[in-house]
Amino acid sequence: MKVTGMNKAFRRFAAVATLSVLMTGSAWAENLADALTSAYNHSGLLEQNRAVLRAADEDVAIAMSALRPTLDWAAEIKRTFGYSKTALRSGGVANTESTVALIASYTLYDFGRNQLGLEAAKESVLATRETLISIEQQVLYRGVAAFLNVRRALEIVSLRQNNVRVIQTELRAARDRFEVGEVTRTDVALAEARLAAARSALASSQGDLDIARAEYTSVIGRKPGNLVAPKSLPRLPAQAEGAATALRLHPNLRQVQHQILALELTLKQAEAEMKPTVSLSGRLAATDDLGDGTYSRIGSITLGASGPIYKGGRLSAQARKVRAQRDAARGNLHAVRHGVTQDVTTAYATLQVAVASIDASERQVRAARVAFRGVREEASLGARTTFDVLQAEQELLDAQAGLISATIDRQLASYQVLASLGMLTTDHLKLNVVKYDPTEYYNLVKDAPTPTSRQGKQLDRVLQRLQKQ
């Protein structure tokens, strides 16, 4: 049975479909680095965790204040009244006194309790910084996935649209040949069924594109434009070297390590709570009698020691609680270490699968294209049916779609490897962003500056800048 009048449509379909697979960045306007820069600047999750880090920085300032003397003031007006009887006279009495006092105190020795609190707060800051790096990796990887998935969806939609157009041409040709008796009604029905399936696949791929665009807009902060295919993949170390790097640098692992150190210091602090404290205090008071005009000025200095005798078991319970938290963190370190190692292995395996899939898909596309051309020529000679042509065309379409997905999967897997190594950061990717400096705020607050000091005023300017962002 002959199939004529379709050679031009088939050639156009094959050319356009191949172009959609091999499309280069020359026709695009926005590259992956631009998208990741926008994702970094747009991320509310990063802003949230930067604020969490600043809160942890303030814990260092709070702990530092416990090592310093304190100065307070107190003021009161006291009215006394009653009845008095003496040998000389009796009657009601009333008196009004005002007192203003300054009270200073300083902890001389507490078995290192306050110093331990300061060191624990510093370790918590380091742990929170590692959390921020981990969040940065999540944001950037989500940006990579959003960018590449939009490109995948666009190319699949383009492929499906061309498939629908070609099958429409085939259907018209089949109907024309049916009218002149060259084919049967079965051939027309086959073309109609294949067109309906192609339209269904196109609708599905358009839905995938809408979903990918919505994710892109959420992550990047704007709708996708013309996206440039990455010109190169990130350079990756060998798997053995990468696994060693991950165990040394991965932020999830370093975060737990700092948490363990913080809890060990907190445990020592809890144990020191059971020991006595030596303190020095001073008081200067001025009292004036508003009735008869008399006054007094009294100062005192007190060296004292105090310590717990019985607290209802609270101090021991606190120490046991912190010890359990430390043990839990140690167990978590074991789990995180194995998790990081597994993630590295999985990421490299995924990359290897993607590379192999590209090679296989390229071979499949070449073979399917040869088969399609052969079936088409045989159909023109009457040796093949419309169904054979449609089937060969579908196999070529599936192979081209598979190559598109395999190419995107390889690019995505490369960045997955970077993330598993703890290297998916703005510094490693050399993104053109204003890098958030986690030490800037810390250096301003770590000494617990007063609002009127030079450092305190500088801190106010930083806070105002952060509020405007």
KAWOLIN-V616681 format. One record per backbone hydrogen bond with DSSP energy under -1.0 kcal/mol. CO is the residue of the C=O (numbers start at 1). NH is the residue of the N-H. E is the energy in kcal/mol with one decimal. If there is no record, write none. Layout:
co nh e
CO NH E
CO NH E
This chain:
co nh e
6 10 -2.8
7 11 -2.4
8 12 -2.2
9 13 -2.5
10 14 -2.7
11 15 -2.3
12 16 -2.6
13 17 -2.7
14 18 -2.2
15 19 -2.2
16 20 -2.1
17 21 -1.1
18 22 -2.2
25 28 -1.8
30 228 -3.6
31 35 -1.8
32 36 -2.6
33 37 -2.2
34 38 -2.1
35 39 -2.4
36 40 -2.4
37 41 -2.2
38 42 -2.2
39 43 -1.4
43 47 -1.3
44 48 -2.6
45 49 -2.0
46 50 -2.1
47 51 -2.0
48 52 -1.8
49 53 -2.0
50 54 -2.2
51 55 -2.1
52 56 -1.9
53 57 -2.3
54 58 -1.8
55 59 -1.0
57 61 -1.3
58 62 -2.6
59 63 -2.4
60 64 -2.6
61 65 -1.9
64 67 -1.6
65 68 -1.3
70 105 -2.1
72 103 -3.0
74 101 -3.0
76 99 -3.0
78 97 -3.1
80 95 -3.1
82 93 -2.5
84 91 -2.7
89 86 -3.3
91 84 -3.0
93 82 -2.2
95 80 -3.3
96 290 -2.4
97 78 -3.6
98 288 -2.6
99 76 -2.4
100 286 -3.0
101 74 -2.3
102 284 -2.4
103 72 -3.1
104 282 -2.8
105 70 -2.7
106 280 -3.0
109 278 -3.1
110 113 -1.2
112 116 -2.5
113 117 -1.8
114 118 -1.8
115 119 -2.4
116 120 -2.4
117 121 -2.0
118 122 -1.9
119 123 -2.0
120 124 -2.1
121 125 -1.8
122 126 -2.0
123 127 -2.2
124 128 -2.3
125 129 -2.1
126 130 -1.7
127 131 -1.7
128 132 -2.0
129 133 -1.9
130 134 -2.3
131 135 -2.4
132 136 -2.3
133 137 -2.2
134 138 -2.1
135 139 -2.6
136 140 -2.5
137 141 -2.8
138 142 -2.3
139 143 -1.9
140 144 -2.5
141 145 -2.7
142 146 -2.5
143 147 -2.5
144 148 -2.7
145 149 -2.5
146 150 -1.7
147 151 -1.8
148 152 -2.6
149 153 -2.6
150 154 -2.7
151 155 -2.3
152 156 -2.3
153 157 -2.6
154 158 -2.5
155 159 -2.2
156 160 -2.8
157 161 -2.8
158 162 -2.0
159 163 -1.9
160 164 -2.3
161 165 -2.2
162 166 -2.3
163 167 -2.4
164 168 -2.3
165 169 -1.8
166 170 -2.3
167 171 -2.8
168 172 -2.4
169 173 -2.3
170 174 -2.6
171 175 -2.5
172 176 -2.3
173 177 -2.4
174 178 -2.1
175 179 -1.9
176 180 -1.1
177 182 -2.8
184 188 -1.2
185 189 -2.5
186 190 -2.3
187 191 -2.0
188 192 -2.5
189 193 -2.7
190 194 -2.4
191 195 -2.1
192 196 -2.2
193 197 -2.2
194 198 -2.2
195 199 -2.5
196 200 -2.0
197 201 -2.5
198 202 -2.2
199 203 -2.4
200 204 -2.2
201 205 -2.3
202 206 -2.5
203 207 -2.1
204 208 -2.2
205 209 -2.0
206 210 -2.3
207 211 -2.3
208 212 -2.5
209 213 -2.6
210 214 -2.2
211 215 -2.3
212 216 -2.3
213 217 -2.6
214 218 -2.1
215 219 -2.4
216 220 -3.2
217 221 -1.4
226 29 -1.6
226 30 -3.0
238 242 -3.0
239 243 -2.6
240 244 -1.8
241 245 -2.2
242 246 -2.5
243 247 -1.9
245 249 -2.8
246 250 -2.3
250 254 -2.2
251 255 -2.4
252 256 -1.5
253 257 -2.0
254 258 -2.1
255 259 -2.1
256 260 -2.3
257 261 -1.9
258 262 -2.5
259 263 -2.3
260 264 -2.3
261 265 -2.0
262 266 -2.2
263 267 -2.2
264 268 -1.8
265 269 -2.1
266 270 -2.5
267 271 -2.1
268 272 -1.9
269 273 -1.1
271 274 -1.2
272 275 -1.8
277 306 -2.4
278 108 -1.9
278 109 -2.0
279 304 -2.8
280 106 -2.4
281 302 -3.6
282 104 -2.8
283 300 -2.6
284 102 -2.5
285 298 -2.5
286 100 -2.3
287 296 -2.9
288 98 -2.5
289 293 -1.6
294 289 -3.5
296 287 -2.7
298 285 -3.3
300 283 -2.8
302 281 -2.8
304 279 -2.8
306 277 -3.5
311 314 -1.2
313 317 -1.9
314 318 -2.4
315 319 -2.1
316 320 -2.3
317 321 -2.4
318 322 -2.4
319 323 -2.2
320 324 -2.3
321 325 -2.3
322 326 -2.6
323 327 -2.3
324 328 -2.4
325 329 -2.3
326 330 -2.3
327 331 -2.2
328 332 -2.3
329 333 -2.3
330 334 -1.7
331 335 -1.9
332 336 -3.3
333 337 -2.6
334 338 -1.9
335 339 -2.5
336 340 -3.0
337 341 -2.1
338 342 -2.5
339 343 -2.6
340 344 -2.2
341 345 -2.2
342 346 -2.9
343 347 -2.6
344 348 -2.4
345 349 -2.3
346 350 -2.7
347 351 -2.1
348 352 -2.5
349 353 -2.5
350 354 -2.3
351 355 -2.5
352 356 -2.4
353 357 -2.5
354 358 -2.1
355 359 -2.0
356 360 -2.5
357 361 -3.0
358 362 -2.7
359 363 -1.9
360 364 -2.5
361 365 -2.7
362 366 -2.4
363 367 -2.6
364 368 -2.9
365 369 -2.5
366 370 -2.2
367 371 -2.7
368 372 -2.6
369 373 -2.5
370 374 -2.3
371 375 -2.8
372 376 -2.5
373 377 -2.3
374 378 -2.6
375 379 -2.4
376 380 -1.9
378 383 -2.7
379 382 -1.4
385 389 -1.8
386 390 -2.8
387 391 -2.5
388 392 -2.3
389 393 -2.5
390 394 -2.2
391 395 -2.0
392 396 -1.9
393 397 -2.3
394 398 -2.8
395 399 -2.1
396 400 -2.3
397 401 -2.5
398 402 -2.4
399 403 -2.0
400 404 -2.1
401 405 -2.3
402 406 -2.5
403 407 -2.2
404 408 -2.2
405 409 -2.9
406 410 -1.9
407 411 -1.8
408 412 -2.7
409 413 -2.6
410 414 -1.8
411 415 -1.3
412 416 -1.8
413 417 -2.1
414 418 -1.7
415 419 -2.3
416 420 -2.2
417 421 -1.5
418 423 -2.7
419 422 -1.0
423 425 -1.8
425 429 -2.4
426 431 -1.9
431 433 -1.8
433 435 -1.1
439 443 -2.8
440 444 -1.1
441 445 -1.6
442 446 -2.4
445 448 -2.5
450 453 -1.4
453 457 -2.3
454 458 -2.0
455 459 -2.0
456 460 -1.9
457 461 -1.7
458 462 -1.9
459 463 -2.5
460 464 -2.2
461 465 -2.1
462 466 -2.3
463 467 -2.0
464 468 -1.2
